[in-house]
Amino acid sequence: MSAGITKEHLEQTLRDKLSADHVEVIDTSGGCGQSYDVVIVSSVFEGKTVLQKHRLVNDAVKTEIAQLHAFSQKTYTPAQWVELSNK
Amino acid sequence: MSLRSLTRLANLGRPFTFNNLLTSSFIKNVNNEIRSPLASSILCRYISDSLKKTLDETVQKNDVVLFMKGTPEIPQCGFSRAVVQIFQAQGVDLSKVKTLNVLEDHELREGVKEYSQWPTVPQVYIKGEFIGGCDIMLNMHQSGDLEELLLKQGLVASDEELEKEE
């Protein structure tokens, strides 16, 4: 798919599949849609290790990641997110 | 033949944990949704027995294995470079890190993603265990978890040991 993955599509997919409270997708590709940084806040991350959280995200956007050049993620539980926002 | 029995067929004689994990998540997907992108990827990108055996041996025999784009001297991707720099910052002896350049081997490049059930490169294994990619390494580096793991596994010297040497 030469058109690439849109920011909106990625955001919606992450929101839907991970029941995320908050999703931030930053397009770092300079317009070609092949490189994204994402921040995801969801209660499904509760009690999981970083590796487990990242695997959840990777599974949710498996087909999308396969088409991207770069995909970087930060995952937080709602409590961690509040703590981070207050810093 | 149903998708599920196809998967079972593909997994015959493969007791490996990652594949078992894969199968269970795949079946869950079939139950949850009709469209399963995993189905095609399992059948198209299934890694060869010989590559799987090679990778098993590689991650078991070496304390630290890094699958990367390029070499530690000349990394060809910013994420791979970052992981090399993290190892350097932690004081890991890079000559003891087994690095494999996926850009030199297309089968390895695709196969390692399947092997680790991880969609991107770089990938790090420590003492046979999959640790993660660049994000996780950076995360663990910042939190101190990486130092703790490296110390526990005897891959870096503790402060006391360093003092003794001096």
gemmi code that builds the backbone of each chain (N, CA, C; Angstrom):
import gemmi

chains = {
    "A": [
        ("MET", (0.860, -1.206, 0.000), (0.000, 0.000, 0.000), (0.888, 1.245, 0.000)),
        ("SER", (0.918, 1.931, -1.120), (1.860, 3.043, -1.237), (1.366, 4.274, -0.480)),
        ("ALA", (0.042, 4.333, -0.269), (-0.505, 5.510, 0.405), (-0.092, 5.547, 1.880)),
        ("GLY", (0.292, 4.385, 2.399), (0.705, 4.344, 3.799), (-0.483, 4.293, 4.734)),
        ("ILE", (-0.180, 4.278, 6.014), (-1.193, 4.197, 7.051), (-1.449, 5.631, 7.526)),
        ("THR", (-2.713, 6.029, 7.596), (-2.973, 7.394, 8.059), (-2.938, 7.443, 9.586)),
        ("LYS", (-2.629, 8.633, 10.069), (-2.572, 8.907, 11.488), (-3.933, 8.593, 12.125)),
        ("GLU", (-5.000, 8.997, 11.422), (-6.358, 8.804, 11.945), (-6.701, 7.326, 12.066)),
        ("HIS", (-6.300, 6.566, 11.035), (-6.589, 5.135, 11.044), (-5.887, 4.459, 12.228)),
        ("LEU", (-4.639, 4.803, 12.405), (-3.837, 4.213, 13.478), (-4.445, 4.563, 14.839)),
        ("GLU", (-4.802, 5.828, 14.984), (-5.365, 6.316, 16.237), (-6.662, 5.576, 16.573)),
        ("GLN", (-7.536, 5.468, 15.563), (-8.838, 4.818, 15.755), (-8.660, 3.343, 16.098)),
        ("THR", (-7.764, 2.677, 15.386), (-7.537, 1.243, 15.614), (-7.038, 0.996, 17.034)),
        ("LEU", (-6.085, 1.815, 17.464), (-5.544, 1.654, 18.818), (-6.621, 1.908, 19.861)),
        ("ARG", (-7.409, 2.957, 19.644), (-8.498, 3.287, 20.559), (-9.490, 2.125, 20.682)),
        ("ASP", (-9.889, 1.586, 19.526), (-10.898, 0.526, 19.497), (-10.371, -0.763, 20.130)),
        ("LYS", (-9.194, -1.187, 19.688), (-8.727, -2.515, 20.092), (-8.170, -2.552, 21.508)),
        ("LEU", (-7.693, -1.424, 22.008), (-7.093, -1.438, 23.343), (-7.957, -0.708, 24.366)),
        ("SER", (-9.167, -0.390, 23.989), (-10.071, 0.422, 24.836), (-9.277, 1.531, 25.532)),
        ("ALA", (-8.548, 2.276, 24.725), (-7.663, 3.293, 25.280), (-8.410, 4.548, 25.708)),
        ("ASP", (-7.983, 5.100, 26.855), (-8.553, 6.364, 27.326), (-7.978, 7.512, 26.506)),
        ("HIS", (-6.747, 7.338, 26.119), (-6.041, 8.427, 25.459), (-5.044, 7.852, 24.462)),
        ("VAL", (-5.067, 8.375, 23.241), (-4.098, 7.939, 22.236), (-3.520, 9.175, 21.553)),
        ("GLU", (-2.231, 9.228, 21.478), (-1.565, 10.307, 20.741), (-0.733, 9.663, 19.662)),
        ("VAL", (-0.972, 10.081, 18.422), (-0.152, 9.544, 17.340), (0.594, 10.709, 16.702)),
        ("ILE", (1.892, 10.609, 16.697), (2.693, 11.674, 16.095), (3.353, 11.130, 14.837)),
        ("ASP", (3.062, 11.781, 13.728), (3.642, 11.373, 12.449), (5.062, 11.925, 12.361)),
        ("THR", (6.030, 11.022, 12.406), (7.425, 11.477, 12.363), (8.042, 11.219, 10.991)),
        ("SER", (7.167, 10.952, 10.011), (7.686, 10.546, 8.699), (7.974, 11.731, 7.787)),
        ("GLY", (7.477, 12.894, 8.166), (7.620, 14.032, 7.266), (6.623, 13.964, 6.118)),
        ("GLY", (5.528, 13.222, 6.309), (4.437, 13.257, 5.333), (4.167, 11.970, 4.583)),
        ("CYS", (5.108, 11.035, 4.535), (4.870, 9.831, 3.734), (4.025, 8.800, 4.478)),
        ("GLY", (3.805, 9.027, 5.801), (2.952, 8.116, 6.543), (3.595, 6.780, 6.816)),
        ("GLN", (4.900, 6.758, 7.042), (5.544, 5.466, 7.281), (6.213, 5.385, 8.627)),
        ("SER", (6.083, 6.435, 9.413), (6.827, 6.462, 10.661), (6.011, 7.182, 11.732)),
        ("TYR", (5.750, 6.481, 12.834), (4.909, 7.064, 13.869), (5.458, 6.847, 15.272)),
        ("ASP", (5.236, 7.827, 16.110), (5.445, 7.680, 17.546), (4.058, 7.661, 18.174)),
        ("VAL", (3.778, 6.697, 19.032), (2.456, 6.697, 19.653), (2.556, 6.626, 21.172)),
        ("VAL", (1.596, 7.301, 21.807), (1.442, 7.225, 23.255), (0.052, 6.655, 23.498)),
        ("ILE", (-0.042, 5.609, 24.307), (-1.335, 4.970, 24.560), (-1.566, 4.859, 26.066)),
        ("VAL", (-2.727, 5.317, 26.493), (-3.100, 5.189, 27.901), (-4.330, 4.297, 27.979)),
        ("SER", (-4.199, 3.170, 28.658), (-5.339, 2.257, 28.751), (-5.276, 1.439, 30.027)),
        ("SER", (-6.434, 1.111, 30.545), (-6.460, 0.304, 31.766), (-6.107, -1.159, 31.479)),
        ("VAL", (-6.114, -1.561, 30.197), (-5.727, -2.951, 29.903), (-4.243, -3.193, 30.203)),
        ("PHE", (-3.474, -2.108, 30.382), (-2.046, -2.253, 30.688), (-1.789, -2.523, 32.173)),
        ("GLU", (-2.819, -2.373, 32.959), (-2.743, -2.569, 34.418), (-2.068, -3.909, 34.755)),
        ("GLY", (-1.015, -3.850, 35.547), (-0.367, -5.075, 36.031), (0.459, -5.835, 35.010)),
        ("LYS", (0.720, -5.201, 33.861), (1.492, -5.891, 32.827), (2.937, -5.365, 32.797)),
        ("THR", (3.855, -6.224, 32.363), (5.229, -5.754, 32.180), (5.295, -4.946, 30.886)),
        ("VAL", (6.401, -4.199, 30.743), (6.556, -3.399, 29.521), (6.462, -4.295, 28.283)),
        ("LEU", (7.144, -5.436, 28.363), (7.122, -6.354, 27.214), (5.703, -6.809, 26.893)),
        ("GLN", (4.942, -7.151, 27.926), (3.552, -7.590, 27.703), (2.712, -6.460, 27.100)),
        ("LYS", (2.932, -5.235, 27.592), (2.170, -4.093, 27.074), (2.484, -3.858, 25.601)),
        ("HIS", (3.781, -3.921, 25.296), (4.166, -3.686, 23.906), (3.648, -4.787, 22.988)),
        ("ARG", (3.613, -6.015, 23.511), (3.066, -7.098, 22.694), (1.571, -6.877, 22.418)),
        ("LEU", (0.854, -6.372, 23.403), (-0.569, -6.076, 23.215), (-0.740, -5.062, 22.086)),
        ("VAL", (0.081, -4.008, 22.142), (-0.010, -2.967, 21.118), (0.394, -3.529, 19.754)),
        ("ASN", (1.486, -4.274, 19.718), (1.937, -4.854, 18.453), (0.863, -5.729, 17.820)),
        ("ASP", (0.175, -6.503, 18.664), (-0.891, -7.368, 18.149), (-2.059, -6.549, 17.609)),
        ("ALA", (-2.380, -5.475, 18.303), (-3.538, -4.663, 17.908), (-3.328, -4.018, 16.541)),
        ("VAL", (-2.098, -3.652, 16.253), (-1.840, -2.975, 14.968), (-0.818, -3.753, 14.135)),
        ("LYS", (-0.959, -5.063, 14.196), (-0.011, -5.948, 13.508), (0.104, -5.667, 12.004)),
        ("THR", (-1.044, -5.609, 11.341), (-0.999, -5.395, 9.886), (-0.467, -4.003, 9.548)),
        ("GLU", (-0.810, -3.044, 10.397), (-0.355, -1.671, 10.161), (1.167, -1.570, 10.310)),
        ("ILE", (1.689, -2.168, 11.411), (3.129, -2.069, 11.658), (3.922, -2.695, 10.513)),
        ("ALA", (3.383, -3.781, 9.959), (4.091, -4.462, 8.874), (4.314, -3.537, 7.682)),
        ("GLN", (3.456, -2.506, 7.568), (3.575, -1.604, 6.423), (4.373, -0.343, 6.746)),
        ("LEU", (4.761, -0.199, 7.999), (5.457, 1.030, 8.388), (6.963, 0.823, 8.384)),
        ("HIS", (7.677, 1.905, 8.290), (9.125, 1.809, 8.431), (9.501, 1.875, 9.912)),
        ("ALA", (8.850, 2.785, 10.633), (9.211, 2.955, 12.033), (7.971, 3.121, 12.896)),
        ("PHE", (8.015, 2.472, 14.054), (6.882, 2.535, 14.968), (7.438, 2.502, 16.385)),
        ("SER", (7.204, 3.582, 17.109), (7.746, 3.687, 18.442), (6.582, 3.906, 19.400)),
        ("GLN", (6.610, 3.228, 20.556), (5.445, 3.333, 21.434), (5.796, 3.596, 22.894)),
        ("LYS", (4.894, 4.337, 23.543), (4.969, 4.505, 24.985), (3.605, 4.111, 25.532)),
        ("THR", (3.621, 3.241, 26.554), (2.353, 2.742, 27.068), (2.224, 3.073, 28.550)),
        ("TYR", (1.050, 3.588, 28.925), (0.822, 3.945, 30.323), (-0.540, 3.463, 30.792)),
        ("THR", (-0.617, 3.150, 32.077), (-1.928, 2.907, 32.672), (-2.499, 4.288, 33.010)),
        ("PRO", (-3.822, 4.393, 33.194), (-4.416, 5.707, 33.522), (-3.733, 6.352, 34.735)),
        ("ALA", (-3.390, 5.537, 35.755), (-2.766, 6.089, 36.962), (-1.375, 6.656, 36.657)),
        ("GLN", (-0.604, 5.909, 35.857), (0.737, 6.392, 35.485), (0.632, 7.676, 34.674)),
        ("TRP", (-0.396, 7.744, 33.846), (-0.585, 8.907, 32.977), (-0.887, 10.157, 33.808)),
        ("VAL", (-1.734, 9.995, 34.808), (-2.085, 11.118, 35.690), (-0.827, 11.592, 36.410)),
        ("GLU", (-0.063, 10.633, 36.925), (1.162, 10.946, 37.647), (2.143, 11.710, 36.746)),
        ("LEU", (2.238, 11.249, 35.511), (3.144, 11.861, 34.541), (2.696, 13.286, 34.194)),
        ("SER", (1.391, 13.463, 34.062), (0.849, 14.780, 33.699), (1.052, 15.791, 34.816)),
        ("ASN", (1.119, 15.285, 36.054), (1.259, 16.186, 37.202), (2.704, 16.612, 37.445)),
        ("LYS", (3.626, 15.949, 36.758), (5.046, 16.245, 37.002), (5.437, 17.605, 36.424)),
    ],
    "B": [
        ("MET", (-10.915, -27.185, 4.530), (-10.132, -27.179, 5.777), (-10.295, -25.833, 6.480)),
        ("SER", (-10.605, -25.891, 7.749), (-10.811, -24.625, 8.463), (-9.471, -23.947, 8.736)),
        ("LEU", (-9.554, -22.659, 9.012), (-8.334, -21.905, 9.311), (-7.633, -22.495, 10.517)),
        ("ARG", (-8.454, -22.927, 11.487), (-7.856, -23.410, 12.721), (-7.056, -24.695, 12.484)),
        ("SER", (-7.620, -25.595, 11.650), (-6.879, -26.836, 11.429), (-5.645, -26.573, 10.569)),
        ("LEU", (-5.719, -25.558, 9.718), (-4.529, -25.171, 8.948), (-3.422, -24.729, 9.884)),
        ("THR", (-3.821, -23.935, 10.884), (-2.820, -23.450, 11.837), (-2.220, -24.609, 12.594)),
        ("ARG", (-3.105, -25.535, 12.979), (-2.620, -26.681, 13.736), (-1.624, -27.463, 12.892)),
        ("LEU", (-1.937, -27.580, 11.627), (-1.070, -28.271, 10.686), (0.291, -27.589, 10.639)),
        ("ALA", (0.247, -26.266, 10.582), (1.489, -25.499, 10.482), (2.312, -25.639, 11.760)),
        ("ASN", (1.645, -25.963, 12.848), (2.355, -26.029, 14.124), (2.746, -27.444, 14.536)),
        ("LEU", (2.480, -28.398, 13.678), (2.785, -29.792, 14.003), (4.241, -29.957, 14.380)),
        ("GLY", (4.464, -30.681, 15.440), (5.840, -30.966, 15.828), (6.601, -29.743, 16.292)),
        ("ARG", (5.898, -28.724, 16.734), (6.577, -27.507, 17.167), (6.149, -27.175, 18.577)),
        ("PRO", (6.892, -27.686, 19.550), (6.510, -27.451, 20.942), (6.910, -26.059, 21.411)),
        ("PHE", (7.599, -25.292, 20.550), (8.179, -24.025, 20.976), (7.118, -23.066, 21.528)),
        ("THR", (7.454, -22.432, 22.645), (6.483, -21.607, 23.365), (5.890, -20.484, 22.520)),
        ("PHE", (6.759, -19.785, 21.804), (6.237, -18.655, 21.035), (5.157, -19.099, 20.054)),
        ("ASN", (5.377, -20.287, 19.469), (4.394, -20.759, 18.512), (3.086, -21.131, 19.203)),
        ("ASN", (3.227, -21.662, 20.421), (2.011, -21.979, 21.161), (1.248, -20.712, 21.485)),
        ("LEU", (2.002, -19.681, 21.860), (1.394, -18.388, 22.137), (0.662, -17.887, 20.911)),
        ("LEU", (1.347, -18.029, 19.785), (0.816, -17.557, 18.516), (-0.504, -18.250, 18.218)),
        ("THR", (-0.510, -19.584, 18.417), (-1.704, -20.344, 18.119), (-2.865, -19.883, 18.988)),
        ("SER", (-2.588, -19.667, 20.277), (-3.704, -19.310, 21.138), (-4.252, -17.928, 20.785)),
        ("SER", (-3.367, -16.996, 20.450), (-3.879, -15.669, 20.123), (-4.609, -15.720, 18.791)),
        ("PHE", (-4.174, -16.609, 17.938), (-4.811, -16.732, 16.634), (-6.233, -17.260, 16.784)),
        ("ILE", (-6.356, -18.302, 17.618), (-7.682, -18.882, 17.810), (-8.613, -17.854, 18.445)),
        ("LYS", (-8.061, -17.089, 19.379), (-8.878, -16.053, 20.006), (-9.393, -15.077, 18.955)),
        ("ASN", (-8.498, -14.753, 18.022), (-8.894, -13.832, 16.975), (-10.023, -14.387, 16.116)),
        ("VAL", (-9.919, -15.667, 15.822), (-10.951, -16.278, 14.990), (-12.302, -16.214, 15.702)),
        ("ASN", (-12.261, -16.444, 17.001), (-13.517, -16.414, 17.752), (-14.086, -14.999, 17.860)),
        ("ASN", (-13.175, -14.040, 17.986), (-13.627, -12.675, 18.207), (-14.046, -11.955, 16.932)),
        ("GLU", (-13.382, -12.244, 15.864), (-13.682, -11.513, 14.639), (-13.501, -12.420, 13.436)),
        ("ILE", (-14.272, -12.130, 12.413), (-14.213, -12.997, 11.235), (-12.937, -12.734, 10.439)),
        ("ARG", (-12.579, -11.461, 10.322), (-11.385, -11.101, 9.551), (-10.155, -11.287, 10.426)),
        ("SER", (-9.280, -12.162, 10.030), (-8.078, -12.381, 10.835), (-6.821, -12.185, 10.009)),
        ("PRO", (-6.172, -11.046, 10.189), (-4.950, -10.787, 9.429), (-3.828, -11.749, 9.793)),
        ("LEU", (-3.935, -12.353, 10.999), (-2.885, -13.273, 11.438), (-2.843, -14.519, 10.568)),
        ("ALA", (-4.025, -14.930, 10.101), (-4.097, -16.184, 9.363), (-3.157, -16.174, 8.172)),
        ("SER", (-3.233, -15.132, 7.364), (-2.407, -15.105, 6.171), (-0.934, -14.968, 6.531)),
        ("SER", (-0.662, -14.190, 7.591), (0.745, -13.979, 7.906), (1.383, -15.251, 8.437)),
        ("ILE", (0.616, -16.081, 9.153), (1.170, -17.343, 9.634), (1.569, -18.202, 8.441)),
        ("LEU", (0.681, -18.291, 7.479), (0.916, -19.209, 6.384), (1.959, -18.681, 5.405)),
        ("CYS", (2.059, -17.365, 5.267), (2.997, -16.814, 4.293), (4.400, -16.719, 4.844)),
        ("ARG", (4.507, -16.406, 6.135), (5.827, -16.066, 6.630), (6.347, -17.095, 7.621)),
        ("TYR", (5.850, -18.311, 7.514), (6.287, -19.289, 8.487), (7.764, -19.572, 8.303)),
        ("ILE", (8.573, -19.461, 9.361), (10.009, -19.592, 9.165), (10.414, -21.048, 9.008)),
        ("SER", (11.486, -21.259, 8.274), (11.938, -22.621, 7.988), (12.481, -23.271, 9.264)),
        ("ASP", (12.441, -24.607, 9.283), (12.954, -25.337, 10.439), (14.424, -25.031, 10.677)),
        ("SER", (15.170, -24.930, 9.572), (16.610, -24.718, 9.733), (16.892, -23.350, 10.328)),
        ("LEU", (16.134, -22.325, 9.899), (16.362, -20.991, 10.469), (15.964, -20.971, 11.938)),
        ("LYS", (14.859, -21.623, 12.258), (14.412, -21.636, 13.644), (15.461, -22.310, 14.530)),
        ("LYS", (16.029, -23.408, 14.023), (17.052, -24.131, 14.768), (18.287, -23.242, 14.960)),
        ("THR", (18.687, -22.576, 13.890), (19.843, -21.671, 13.977), (19.597, -20.584, 15.012)),
        ("LEU", (18.397, -20.011, 14.978), (18.088, -18.921, 15.911), (18.033, -19.440, 17.345)),
        ("ASP", (17.440, -20.621, 17.533), (17.411, -21.232, 18.867), (18.829, -21.350, 19.415)),
        ("GLU", (19.723, -21.879, 18.572), (21.112, -22.083, 18.997), (21.793, -20.753, 19.289)),
        ("THR", (21.562, -19.792, 18.395), (22.203, -18.478, 18.551), (21.819, -17.830, 19.873)),
        ("VAL", (20.524, -17.818, 20.196), (20.109, -17.125, 21.420), (20.447, -17.918, 22.677)),
        ("GLN", (20.618, -19.239, 22.527), (20.988, -20.040, 23.699), (22.492, -19.965, 23.986)),
        ("LYS", (23.283, -19.931, 22.904), (24.738, -20.007, 23.064), (25.373, -18.683, 23.450)),
        ("ASN", (24.718, -17.588, 23.111), (25.311, -16.284, 23.373), (24.569, -15.567, 24.501)),
        ("ASP", (25.347, -14.927, 25.383), (24.726, -14.221, 26.504), (23.820, -13.095, 26.023)),
        ("VAL", (24.332, -12.333, 25.062), (23.540, -11.227, 24.528), (23.505, -11.337, 23.011)),
        ("VAL", (22.308, -11.302, 22.435), (22.170, -11.331, 20.988), (21.382, -10.098, 20.556)),
        ("LEU", (21.905, -9.423, 19.562), (21.228, -8.241, 19.024), (21.005, -8.413, 17.522)),
        ("PHE", (19.741, -8.494, 17.135), (19.396, -8.492, 15.718), (19.230, -7.028, 15.333)),
        ("MET", (19.998, -6.579, 14.349), (19.984, -5.147, 14.047), (20.125, -4.891, 12.554)),
        ("LYS", (19.916, -3.627, 12.191), (20.167, -3.214, 10.809), (21.546, -2.565, 10.778)),
        ("GLY", (22.465, -3.180, 10.043), (23.841, -2.697, 10.005), (24.676, -3.410, 11.054)),
        ("THR", (25.796, -2.802, 11.408), (26.717, -3.379, 12.393), (26.887, -2.383, 13.541)),
        ("PRO", (27.423, -2.830, 14.690), (27.626, -1.887, 15.791), (28.497, -0.696, 15.354)),
        ("GLU", (29.476, -0.946, 14.487), (30.348, 0.118, 14.012), (29.585, 1.058, 13.074)),
        ("ILE", (28.815, 0.463, 12.175), (28.048, 1.269, 11.225), (26.571, 0.829, 11.245)),
        ("PRO", (25.817, 1.305, 12.243), (24.395, 0.958, 12.291), (23.678, 1.655, 11.122)),
        ("GLN", (22.689, 0.967, 10.557), (22.016, 1.571, 9.404), (20.587, 1.962, 9.732)),
        ("CYS", (20.318, 2.172, 10.990), (18.984, 2.577, 11.398), (19.133, 3.211, 12.781)),
        ("GLY", (18.410, 4.278, 13.020), (18.540, 5.011, 14.280), (18.173, 4.183, 15.501)),
        ("PHE", (17.195, 3.269, 15.339), (16.769, 2.452, 16.474), (17.853, 1.438, 16.839)),
        ("SER", (18.471, 0.860, 15.778), (19.562, -0.087, 16.024), (20.746, 0.639, 16.662)),
        ("ARG", (21.029, 1.847, 16.181), (22.109, 2.640, 16.755), (21.841, 2.909, 18.243)),
        ("ALA", (20.609, 3.243, 18.561), (20.248, 3.560, 19.943), (20.515, 2.371, 20.858)),
        ("VAL", (20.176, 1.162, 20.395), (20.385, -0.021, 21.239), (21.879, -0.261, 21.463)),
        ("VAL", (22.678, -0.093, 20.420), (24.136, -0.244, 20.561), (24.647, 0.768, 21.589)),
        ("GLN", (24.157, 2.008, 21.503), (24.610, 3.049, 22.430), (24.191, 2.754, 23.869)),
        ("ILE", (23.025, 2.156, 24.023), (22.571, 1.779, 25.369), (23.516, 0.729, 25.960)),
        ("PHE", (23.881, -0.270, 25.143), (24.824, -1.282, 25.625), (26.148, -0.633, 26.021)),
        ("GLN", (26.609, 0.311, 25.202), (27.871, 0.998, 25.508), (27.755, 1.778, 26.810)),
        ("ALA", (26.633, 2.488, 26.966), (26.430, 3.291, 28.169), (26.400, 2.411, 29.414)),
        ("GLN", (25.881, 1.185, 29.252), (25.794, 0.273, 30.385), (27.119, -0.424, 30.662)),
        ("GLY", (28.078, -0.231, 29.785), (29.384, -0.860, 29.983), (29.430, -2.312, 29.553)),
        ("VAL", (28.523, -2.695, 28.660), (28.554, -4.068, 28.154), (29.667, -4.163, 27.102)),
        ("ASP", (30.470, -5.222, 27.205), (31.539, -5.436, 26.243), (30.918, -5.839, 24.903)),
        ("LEU", (31.004, -4.917, 23.918), (30.324, -5.173, 22.641), (30.900, -6.378, 21.887)),
        ("SER", (32.175, -6.704, 22.192), (32.744, -7.863, 21.496), (32.083, -9.152, 21.962)),
        ("LYS", (31.407, -9.065, 23.115), (30.713, -10.255, 23.618), (29.241, -10.290, 23.223)),
        ("VAL", (28.800, -9.213, 22.555), (27.419, -9.190, 22.080), (27.399, -9.771, 20.677)),
        ("LYS", (26.605, -10.806, 20.504), (26.490, -11.412, 19.178), (25.512, -10.550, 18.374)),
        ("THR", (26.011, -9.909, 17.322), (25.099, -9.089, 16.520), (24.882, -9.746, 15.164)),
        ("LEU", (23.645, -9.680, 14.706), (23.316, -10.218, 13.389), (22.689, -9.097, 12.563)),
        ("ASN", (23.267, -8.879, 11.395), (22.788, -7.817, 10.518), (21.680, -8.365, 9.610)),
        ("VAL", (20.452, -7.948, 9.883), (19.328, -8.503, 9.111), (19.305, -7.975, 7.669)),
        ("LEU", (20.010, -6.876, 7.433), (20.018, -6.323, 6.071), (20.825, -7.204, 5.110)),
        ("GLU", (21.654, -8.077, 5.684), (22.467, -8.938, 4.830), (21.756, -10.234, 4.481)),
        ("ASP", (20.614, -10.476, 5.083), (19.968, -11.769, 4.922), (18.454, -11.587, 4.965)),
        ("HIS", (17.837, -11.676, 3.811), (16.391, -11.403, 3.744), (15.573, -12.416, 4.546)),
        ("GLU", (16.000, -13.686, 4.496), (15.258, -14.723, 5.226), (15.314, -14.434, 6.723)),
        ("LEU", (16.490, -14.011, 7.188), (16.649, -13.680, 8.604), (15.786, -12.468, 8.967)),
        ("ARG", (15.794, -11.467, 8.086), (15.053, -10.228, 8.345), (13.574, -10.509, 8.596)),
        ("GLU", (12.980, -11.353, 7.753), (11.568, -11.685, 7.939), (11.401, -12.755, 9.012)),
        ("GLY", (12.326, -13.725, 9.024), (12.216, -14.867, 9.930), (12.298, -14.482, 11.396)),
        ("VAL", (13.144, -13.512, 11.723), (13.334, -13.164, 13.124), (12.077, -12.501, 13.691)),
        ("LYS", (11.310, -11.833, 12.837), (10.058, -11.208, 13.291), (9.070, -12.289, 13.713)),
        ("GLU", (9.026, -13.333, 12.892), (8.158, -14.476, 13.166), (8.650, -15.234, 14.410)),
        ("TYR", (9.941, -15.439, 14.467), (10.551, -16.196, 15.553), (10.256, -15.562, 16.912)),
        ("SER", (10.424, -14.247, 17.001), (10.226, -13.557, 18.278), (8.791, -13.087, 18.463)),
        ("GLN", (7.985, -13.243, 17.414), (6.637, -12.662, 17.435), (6.747, -11.177, 17.770)),
        ("TRP", (7.610, -10.526, 17.065), (7.876, -9.111, 17.286), (8.031, -8.469, 15.908)),
        ("PRO", (7.293, -7.382, 15.640), (7.206, -6.932, 14.246), (8.371, -6.101, 13.735)),
        ("THR", (9.267, -5.712, 14.628), (10.298, -4.776, 14.187), (11.708, -5.219, 14.579)),
        ("VAL", (12.684, -4.605, 13.960), (14.107, -4.789, 14.285), (14.603, -3.416, 14.729)),
        ("PRO", (15.443, -3.272, 15.727), (16.225, -4.271, 16.447), (15.435, -5.129, 17.435)),
        ("GLN", (16.080, -6.262, 17.793), (15.545, -7.148, 18.824), (16.705, -7.619, 19.698)),
        ("VAL", (16.445, -7.669, 20.995), (17.500, -8.057, 21.936), (17.113, -9.321, 22.709)),
        ("TYR", (18.048, -10.246, 22.789), (17.905, -11.432, 23.650), (19.018, -11.399, 24.688)),
        ("ILE", (18.676, -11.643, 25.934), (19.699, -11.771, 26.973), (19.529, -13.123, 27.654)),
        ("LYS", (20.594, -13.914, 27.654), (20.569, -15.273, 28.226), (19.373, -16.074, 27.709)),
        ("GLY", (19.189, -15.997, 26.413), (18.152, -16.802, 25.782), (16.741, -16.261, 25.890)),
        ("GLU", (16.599, -15.142, 26.616), (15.254, -14.616, 26.801), (15.029, -13.363, 25.957)),
        ("PHE", (13.876, -13.300, 25.296), (13.567, -12.127, 24.495), (13.283, -10.934, 25.413)),
        ("ILE", (14.027, -9.860, 25.207), (13.858, -8.683, 26.048), (12.951, -7.647, 25.383)),
        ("GLY", (13.191, -7.365, 24.126), (12.334, -6.415, 23.427), (13.097, -5.669, 22.357)),
        ("GLY", (12.471, -4.587, 21.879), (13.090, -3.759, 20.850), (13.645, -2.486, 21.462)),
        ("CYS", (13.810, -1.480, 20.624), (14.452, -0.238, 21.058), (13.673, 0.473, 22.173)),
        ("ASP", (12.360, 0.568, 22.027), (11.553, 1.271, 23.037), (11.725, 0.652, 24.420)),
        ("ILE", (11.682, -0.682, 24.449), (11.784, -1.387, 25.724), (13.175, -1.242, 26.309)),
        ("MET", (14.191, -1.337, 25.454), (15.570, -1.183, 25.927), (15.775, 0.214, 26.515)),
        ("LEU", (15.225, 1.214, 25.835), (15.367, 2.595, 26.303), (14.644, 2.771, 27.641)),
        ("ASN", (13.458, 2.227, 27.684), (12.647, 2.252, 28.888), (13.375, 1.610, 30.072)),
        ("MET", (13.954, 0.421, 29.827), (14.646, -0.307, 30.888), (15.953, 0.382, 31.268)),
        ("HIS", (16.582, 1.020, 30.280), (17.820, 1.756, 30.534), (17.523, 2.926, 31.479)),
        ("GLN", (16.446, 3.635, 31.200), (16.094, 4.803, 32.008), (15.600, 4.423, 33.398)),
        ("SER", (14.877, 3.312, 33.490), (14.296, 2.937, 34.786), (15.313, 2.254, 35.706)),
        ("GLY", (16.434, 1.817, 35.128), (17.421, 1.090, 35.944), (17.227, -0.420, 35.865)),
        ("ASP", (16.143, -0.865, 35.253), (15.884, -2.309, 35.166), (16.931, -3.035, 34.331)),
        ("LEU", (17.457, -2.328, 33.311), (18.439, -2.973, 32.446), (19.732, -3.223, 33.216)),
        ("GLU", (20.157, -2.209, 33.968), (21.382, -2.352, 34.763), (21.233, -3.527, 35.734)),
        ("GLU", (20.074, -3.573, 36.359), (19.796, -4.644, 37.322), (19.895, -6.018, 36.654)),
        ("LEU", (19.289, -6.117, 35.465), (19.300, -7.389, 34.732), (20.729, -7.767, 34.321)),
        ("LEU", (21.475, -6.778, 33.819), (22.840, -7.054, 33.360), (23.736, -7.463, 34.528)),
        ("LEU", (23.527, -6.824, 35.679), (24.307, -7.182, 36.871), (23.965, -8.595, 37.318)),
        ("LYS", (22.647, -8.866, 37.356), (22.175, -10.165, 37.806), (22.741, -11.287, 36.933)),
        ("GLN", (22.825, -11.015, 35.640), (23.306, -12.035, 34.708), (24.832, -12.021, 34.584)),
        ("GLY", (25.483, -11.132, 35.344), (26.943, -11.093, 35.306), (27.509, -10.557, 34.003)),
        ("LEU", (26.747, -9.711, 33.334), (27.208, -9.206, 32.036), (27.914, -7.864, 32.148)),
        ("VAL", (27.785, -7.221, 33.297), (28.575, -6.022, 33.583), (29.111, -6.170, 35.011)),
        ("ALA", (30.216, -5.481, 35.270), (30.805, -5.555, 36.598), (30.100, -4.571, 37.529)),
        ("SER", (29.902, -4.971, 38.787), (29.300, -4.062, 39.750), (30.335, -3.036, 40.185)),
        ("ASP", (29.901, -1.955, 40.855), (30.817, -0.907, 41.302), (31.901, -1.483, 42.208)),
        ("GLU", (31.520, -2.396, 43.112), (32.489, -2.982, 44.047), (33.570, -3.740, 43.289)),
        ("GLU", (33.124, -4.519, 42.288), (34.081, -5.297, 41.501), (35.054, -4.378, 40.759)),
        ("LEU", (34.518, -3.274, 40.260), (35.358, -2.334, 39.526), (36.408, -1.739, 40.459)),
        ("GLU", (35.994, -1.431, 41.689), (36.919, -0.850, 42.657), (38.038, -1.824, 42.989)),
        ("LYS", (37.664, -3.091, 43.149), (38.651, -4.122, 43.460), (39.717, -4.208, 42.381)),
        ("GLU", (39.251, -4.115, 41.127), (40.192, -4.208, 40.011), (41.210, -3.076, 40.052)),
        ("GLU", (40.756, -1.913, 40.511), (41.653, -0.760, 40.547), (42.620, -0.908, 41.705)),
    ],
}
model = gemmi.Model(1)
for chain_id, residues in chains.items():
    chain = gemmi.Chain(chain_id)
    for i, (resn, *xyz) in enumerate(residues, 1):
        res = gemmi.Residue()
        res.name, res.seqid = resn, gemmi.SeqId(i, " ")
        for name, pos in zip(("N", "CA", "C"), xyz):
            atom = gemmi.Atom()
            atom.name, atom.element = name, gemmi.Element(name[0])
            atom.pos, atom.b_iso = gemmi.Position(*pos), 0.0
            res.add_atom(atom)
        chain.add_residue(res)
    model.add_chain(chain)
structure = gemmi.Structure()
structure.add_model(model)
structure.setup_entities()
